[in-house]
Amino acid sequence: TSLSVGNGSVINPNGGNNGKWVRLNVGGTVFLTTRQTLLKEQTSFLYRLCQQQDLHSDTDESGAYVIDRDPTYFGPILNYLRHGKLVFNKE
């Protein structure tokens, strides 16, 4: 099964390389990242989201995966996956 990710790209939960870009709707804020970024931490939910066919995650009307978390905290997590460093804003 393949899932549309809103921009015409497709992601295959079985791990196929059908789509490069993935849209994530985290607490109402949409994040755009690559499948490669989400696959960096093999024990994470985001890794499983791209790999497992039996992981049923809701999608919004644009096809973005819906994740019920605070987007304020998700940005640093996504940047950690992108750059390998966890940086928090102290505000």
C-alpha distance (Angstrom), angle and dihedral (degrees) to the residues before:
residue distance angle dihedral
T1 . . .
S2 3.78 . .
L3 3.79 127.4 .
S4 3.78 127.3 -148.1
V5 3.79 113.1 -126.6
G6 3.77 97.9 -157.8
N7 3.78 101.2 -103.6
G8 3.78 97.8 72.9
S9 3.80 91.9 -91.1
V10 3.78 120.9 117.6
I11 3.77 131.1 -144.4
N12 3.78 121.1 -157.9
P13 3.83 112.5 -148.6
N14 3.82 89.1 -152.5
G15 3.77 88.7 71.3
G16 3.77 98.2 -100.2
N17 3.75 116.0 150.9
N18 3.82 95.0 -123.2
G19 3.80 95.2 124.8
K20 3.76 135.4 32.4
W21 3.81 102.0 -169.7
V22 3.80 126.7 61.9
R23 3.80 126.7 -169.3
L24 3.80 118.0 -148.7
N25 3.81 122.1 -169.5
V26 3.80 103.1 -155.6
G27 3.79 112.7 -177.0
G28 3.81 90.5 -30.2
T29 3.81 96.2 -46.9
V30 3.79 116.1 108.4
F31 3.80 118.1 -138.1
L32 3.80 122.0 -169.1
T33 3.78 118.3 -155.2
T34 3.76 140.8 145.3
R35 3.75 126.8 -91.0
Q36 3.82 87.5 -124.8
T37 3.83 90.0 60.8
L38 3.81 92.3 51.4
L39 3.81 90.8 51.0
K40 3.83 95.2 59.4
E41 3.84 97.5 91.0
Q42 3.78 107.8 51.3
T43 3.81 94.9 -166.2
S44 3.81 95.4 52.6
F45 3.79 132.2 104.7
L46 3.80 88.7 -124.1
Y47 3.81 90.9 57.3
R48 3.80 90.4 50.1
L49 3.79 89.9 47.5
C50 3.81 88.3 63.7
Q51 3.80 97.3 37.9
Q52 3.78 112.4 37.7
Q53 3.75 123.7 73.6
D54 3.81 91.7 -164.5
L55 3.82 93.9 56.7
H56 3.78 101.9 99.2
S57 3.77 110.8 -164.1
D58 3.79 122.5 175.3
T59 3.77 119.6 -113.5
D60 3.79 129.5 -154.1
E61 3.81 126.8 -127.8
S62 3.82 91.0 -81.0
G63 3.81 92.8 52.0
A64 3.82 95.2 -106.3
Y65 3.80 116.4 143.7
V66 3.81 109.6 -107.7
I67 3.80 115.1 -133.1
D68 3.80 118.0 -176.8
R69 3.80 99.0 -140.9
D70 3.80 137.7 107.4
P71 3.82 109.3 -84.9
T72 3.81 90.0 -148.9
Y73 3.80 89.1 70.3
F74 3.78 96.7 35.6
G75 3.82 94.9 63.9
P76 3.83 93.4 64.8
I77 3.82 90.2 46.7
L78 3.79 91.6 52.6
N79 3.80 91.0 46.5
Y80 3.82 89.3 50.9
L81 3.79 89.0 55.6
R82 3.80 90.2 47.8
H83 3.82 99.2 45.5
G84 3.81 107.7 16.2
K85 3.82 93.7 -119.8
L86 3.79 127.5 100.9
V87 3.80 110.2 -141.2
F88 3.81 124.1 176.4
N89 3.77 128.0 -165.4
K90 3.83 105.4 -125.1
E91 3.81 93.9 -144.9
